[in-house]
């Protein structure tokens, strides 16, 4: 399971991540001229991580891993300075690259599968993903939702349903989308599911108001979740 803190090998170039943020998280040792400057820059990066979490752009596991990495680096440099103010060993602490980007990727939630239902119909309109849905987990959630008195027309919810598995449910007037993630999705990821479902209902409005639908003529924005993972 990915949630275990990974052992990362900084010695080889192959260990560097290839994620979207490559090159943005690491300190440039060549551009830093003192231990105090390194400590100051680490503090700034810790503030940035806190802001990213507050804005919902990263999940708690990503925050804990990356913030912990910066905190550890800062503590080591401070101990070096305390023991020997003239030591240049602090450069080795910030000299390795790729680790925080690796942690971001490692702890980012990944979609396992999605299911799309029209309200109160037992068979899904569309299913997609890397794994098959666990209906023992999904069925009670659907039953509770569809029997809910005064159910709202739209809604968004996140829920832990199994070890390291989180469900995001986006509900619209005619249908609902369920996406199950490995690891907790960020607020931004959940909002993306909500927007995809809204686009699904918008694009297929004419079909959804009919009693008989032709699924082959409909479009499913949710497919982009899985297609982007496979590309």
N, C-alpha and C positions, 0 to 999 in steps of 0.2 A: 504494500500500500504506500502511495506517495506521501501521506501525511508525516511519516517519520522524518526527522531532520536528516537531510542527506549528508553523506561524507563526500566533500567536494575536493577534487584534485586540482590544485592551482598550478601544477608543474607543467602541464602540456597545453598547447594551443587548442587542441580538440576539446578541452573542457570548457572553453568559453561558450556562453550561450549565444543563441541567434535570435533572441526575442526582439520585440519592437523597441525596447528601451536600451539596447546594447550601446555602451559608450556613455550613457547619461548618469549612471549611478556611482561610478568609481571615481576616486580622487586621482588626479594626475600628479604623480610624485615628482615629475620633472618641473612642474610649475609651482611647487610648494617649497618654500625656503626655510621654514622653521617648524619646530614641533608645535608651537603655539598657533601658528597659522593652520596646521593640519587639524588641531583640536577645534579651532573655530569653524573650519569648513565641515568637519564631521557634525558639529552641533547644528549647522544650517541644514544639512541633509536629514538629520533627525527631525527637525521642524517640518521639512518638506514631507517626510513620510507621515507624520501626524496629520498634516493638512490633507494629504491624499486619502487617508482613512476617513477623516471627517467629511470629506466630499463624496465618499462612497466609491472611490475609484479602485481601491484595493480591499481585500478581505482581512479578517483578523489574523489568519495564519501568515499571510504575506507581511502584514505590519509587524507581527512578533518576530518573524525571521529576519527581516531586513533591519528593523530597528535594533534588534539584539546584536546583529553583526556590527553596526556602527557603534553601538554602546561598548561592545567588547574592544573594538579598535581604539576608541577614545580612552578607555580605562588602561589599556596596555601602554599607550603613549604617555599618559599621565604618570604611570609608575616609572617608566623609563626616565622621564624628566626629573622626577623626584629623586631617583637614585643617582643619576648622572646628567646634569643639565647640558653638558657638552656632547653627549652621545648622539650619534647619527643613526642609531638603531631604529628610531621611529620611522625612517624611510622604508624599512623592510615591512613594517606593519601595513602601510598603505600602498606598497609597491605591487601587490598582486591584483590582477583585474579579473572581472567576470563573475565574482562570487555573488554580489548582491543581485545582479541580473539573473543569475542562475536561481537564486532563492525566490525571486519574483515569479519566475516561470514554474518552478517546482510546486509552489503553493497556490498557484492560480487555479480556480475552479474550472473544470472541464465538463461540458455536457456529455452525458452518457446516452440519453435518448429523449425524444419528445413524443407526446401523444396529443392529438387534437380531437376534441369531441364537440358535436353539436349537443346542445342541452337536452338531457333526458333520453338520449339515444344510447343504447348499450354498446354499439359497435363504433369504434373510432373512425373519423374521416381520414386520418393520416397517422402513420407511425414511422419514425425514423431514428437512426442512431447506431452507435457502436455495439450496444447490447440490447437484448430483448427486455421489454418492460416487465417489472415484477408486479403483476396484477394483485397479488396479495397485499401489497402496500397501497396500490392505487385505488382499488375498489371501495374500501371504506371511506376514503376521502371524497370520492364522487358521490357516494350515497349520502354522506353527511351534507354535502353542498347542495345537492338537488332536492333534499327534503328540508332544507333550511327555510323557516318562515321568514317572509319579508327579505328574501335574498336580494342584495343590491345588483343593479344592472352591470356594473363594472367593479373590478377589484384586483388586487395584487397581493400575494402572500408568499412567504418563504417558511419552510419547515424542515427540520431535521427528521428524516424518516428511517435512517439506519446508520450504522457506523460509517462516518465520512461521506454519507450521501444526503444531499439536500434537495428538496422539491421546491420548485417555483411554479406557482399557479397564477395565470393571468386570465381573468374572466371578462367576457364581453356580453353584449345583449343577446347574441345568438349562439355563442360557442365558448369554449375555453381551451386554453393551451396549458399542458403540463410538461415541464422540463425537469429532468432529474440530473443533478450535477455530482461529480466527484469533488468533494470539498465544498465549503460554504461559498456561494456566489457573492460577489460584491453587490452593493446597492445599484451600481451602474449596470451590472450584468442583469439583475432582476428587472431594472427599468427597460433594458433592451428587449426582454421577453414581452413585457407589457406593450411596447411599441410595435413589435412584430405582430402580436395578436390584433392590435388595433388596425394595423395595415391589412391583415388577413380579412377582417370583417369589412373594411372599407373596400377592398378590391373585389370581394365576392358578395357584396350587398344584395345584388339581384338574385343570386342563387340561394342565399341563406333565407330569404323571406318566402321561398317556395316550399311546399310540402315535399316535393320530389326533387332531389338534387342530382346533378351529374358531376360527380367528383372529378372525372377526367377533364372537365372544362374549367376547373377552379385552379387558382394559384395558391401556393403555400410558402409565405415568406420564412416560415420556421425551418425550411430545408437549409437555409443559409447557415444555421447553427452547426449542422453536421458537415455540410459541404466545406465550410471554412476550416474545420478540423482535419478533413481528409486531404486538403490541397497542400 
